[in-house]
């Protein structure tokens, strides 16, 4: 099974995950720490420090989103459902209209003032 070393916050990892989903490819996602110096597991498994990195069943390593996507394009045929996945993802990325909530107004500051005491100027 393919192993994708990636991070949820990484836009390149996101693109690769989307493409794997569109192609219907099963994979295992391995989370990688933010700090490069903490990526020992990634280095030992792949020899790389960069994410995303794809580890193939035969031990071959593909590093970087563009290289991974190019590899996927060569190796896997796009299923009919891929277009539906892209359409759904596009719908979710569209900004949603803001709800039209009625604003509740607080009483005017003047209405909350205390009455002046007698004898004060």
C-alpha positions in Angstrom: 0.0 0.0 0.0 1.2 3.5 -0.7 2.3 5.7 2.2 1.8 9.5 2.0 4.0 11.4 4.4 2.2 14.7 4.8 0.7 17.3 7.0 -2.9 18.5 7.2 -1.8 22.2 7.2 0.3 21.7 4.0 -1.4 22.9 0.8 0.8 20.6 -1.4 -0.2 17.6 0.8 -3.8 18.7 0.4 -3.5 18.7 -3.5 -2.0 15.2 -3.4 -4.7 13.8 -1.1 -7.4 15.2 -3.3 -5.8 13.6 -6.4 -5.5 10.2 -4.6 -9.2 10.5 -3.7 -10.2 11.4 -7.2 -8.3 8.4 -8.6 -9.7 6.1 -5.9 -6.3 5.1 -4.7 -6.0 3.6 -1.2 -3.1 4.9 0.8 -1.9 5.4 4.4 -1.4 8.9 5.6 1.6 9.4 7.9 1.6 12.7 9.7 4.9 14.7 9.7 6.0 17.2 12.3 6.2 20.9 11.4 9.8 21.2 12.5 12.3 19.7 10.0 14.6 18.6 12.8 11.8 16.5 14.2 11.3 14.5 11.0 13.4 11.5 11.9 10.7 9.0 11.0 10.3 10.6 7.6 14.1 10.6 7.0 14.5 7.0 8.0 11.6 5.8 5.9 12.2 7.8 2.8 15.6 9.6 3.0 13.7 12.9 2.4 12.8 15.8 4.7 10.3 17.4 2.3 6.5 16.9 2.4 4.6 15.6 0.7 6.6 12.4 0.1 5.1 9.2 -1.3 6.6 5.9 -0.5 5.7 3.1 -2.9 5.3 -0.6 -2.2 8.6 -1.4 -3.8 10.5 1.2 -1.7 10.7 3.9 -4.4 10.2 7.4 -3.0 8.5 10.3 -4.9 9.1 13.7 -3.3 7.0 16.8 -3.9 3.4 17.4 -5.0 4.2 17.9 -8.7 6.3 14.8 -8.9 3.7 12.7 -7.0 0.8 13.9 -9.1 2.8 13.2 -12.3 3.5 9.7 -11.0 -0.1 9.2 -10.2 -1.2 10.3 -13.7 1.2 7.8 -15.3 0.3 4.9 -13.1 -3.5 5.2 -12.5 -6.4 5.7 -14.9 -8.9 8.3 -13.9 -12.2 6.7 -13.0 -15.6 8.1 -14.0 -16.2 9.3 -10.4 -13.2 11.7 -10.5 -15.2 14.5 -12.0 -17.9 14.2 -9.3 -15.1 14.4 -6.6 -13.7 17.6 -8.2 -17.2 19.1 -8.4 -18.0 18.4 -4.8 -14.6 19.8 -3.7 -15.3 23.0 -5.8 -18.7 23.4 -4.1 -17.1 23.2 -0.7 -14.4 25.8 -1.5 -17.0 28.4 -2.6 -17.6 31.1 0.0 -21.0 30.7 1.7 -23.3 33.7 1.9 -23.4 35.2 5.3 -26.6 34.6 7.3 -28.8 37.6 7.7 -29.1 37.7 11.5 -31.0 40.4 13.1 -28.8 42.5 15.2 -30.0 43.1 18.7 -29.2 46.6 19.8 -28.3 47.5 23.3 -30.1 50.3 25.0 -28.7 53.7 24.1 -26.0 55.0 26.5 -28.1 58.0 27.3 -31.0 55.9 28.5 -28.7 54.1 31.0 -27.3 57.3 32.6 -28.0 57.9 36.2 -30.0 60.9 37.1 -28.0 63.9 38.3 -28.0 64.4 42.1 -29.4 67.6 43.5 -26.9 70.2 44.4 -24.3 69.1 41.8 -23.3 71.5 39.2 
